[in-house]
Amino acid sequence: MAINRKSRLVSGINVTPLVDVMLVLLIIFMVAAPMMKEGLPINLPQIEGKALPSETSDITTSIHKNGIIEINGTPVDESRLSLLLSQMKSEQNIENVYLQADKEVSYGYVVKILGEIRKAGLTKVGLVTQPPLITQKR
């Protein structure tokens, strides 16, 4: 069996498939990244009012319908809520707290959390709502 001298083995690595796969993964992560930021959904009550500023250095406390409490998106145990808020108040010199609660959370539980916020020394509390849906008249 004679070896053809014109056909030689290529010892280099073809990186084109690697680049293709990496570009596809990059696109997938770019699409998926904003969805990962959302966290647990909160179904806010709808009322008319002024919108909350999008960029704020204040504290946002969330109460989900399953009872999970979050401070600025980080889950917090109810027993440590007052302590953490008072620490944040003293370290970051924060005066305002925005409280958003799912509309299915009981009023008594919202008031209890509001009491914990006031216990931390934060008295300027804003209740976050969702603007009502605009219905078109025909």
C-alpha positions, -999 to 999 in steps of 0.1 A, spaced: 0 0 0 16 32 -12 13 64 8 2 93 -13 28 121 -7 4 149 -18 -22 142 9 -8 152 43 -24 152 77 -34 185 91 -23 188 127 -39 221 134 -71 226 154 -102 239 137 -117 266 160 -146 275 138 -171 251 155 -159 263 190 -165 300 180 -200 291 167 -209 274 199 -196 302 220 -216 328 200 -248 308 204 -242 305 242 -235 342 244 -268 350 227 -287 326 250 -271 342 281 -279 377 269 -315 368 264 -318 349 297 -299 373 320 -327 399 323 -352 372 332 -330 360 361 -331 394 377 -368 394 383 -370 371 414 -404 361 428 -434 378 412 -454 402 434 -490 410 423 -493 446 435 -527 463 440 -537 488 413 -544 524 423 -538 558 408 -508 577 421 -473 589 415 -448 564 401 -418 552 422 -385 566 410 -367 538 391 -332 546 405 -333 551 443 -308 545 471 -337 539 496 -347 505 509 -373 484 491 -390 457 513 -411 431 496 -437 407 510 -446 378 487 -479 360 489 -461 329 503 -448 350 532 -412 355 519 -398 389 529 -370 405 509 -349 436 514 -337 450 481 -342 416 465 -324 396 492 -346 371 513 -346 380 550 -360 361 580 -388 380 597 -371 378 631 -340 396 618 -359 422 597 -358 450 623 -321 444 631 -311 444 594 -331 476 586 -316 495 616 -281 484 605 -288 496 569 -302 529 583 -271 536 603 -245 524 577 -261 540 546 -279 569 562 -312 559 547 -345 575 558 -371 561 533 -384 526 530 -407 514 502 -430 486 512 -445 464 484 -468 435 493 -487 411 471 -524 419 472 -531 384 485 -510 390 517 -533 396 547 -536 432 560 -525 421 595 -493 407 582 -485 438 562 -491 459 594 -469 436 614 -440 441 589 -447 478 589 -443 477 627 -410 460 623 -399 487 599 -409 514 624 -392 495 652 -359 499 632 -363 537 634 -375 542 598 -407 563 599 -409 574 562 -426 544 546 -441 545 512 -465 518 500 -458 507 464 -487 500 441 -492 493 405 -509 519 383 -543 507 370 -547 493 335 -560 518 311 -592 507 295 -601 521 261 -636 534 256 -653 525 223 
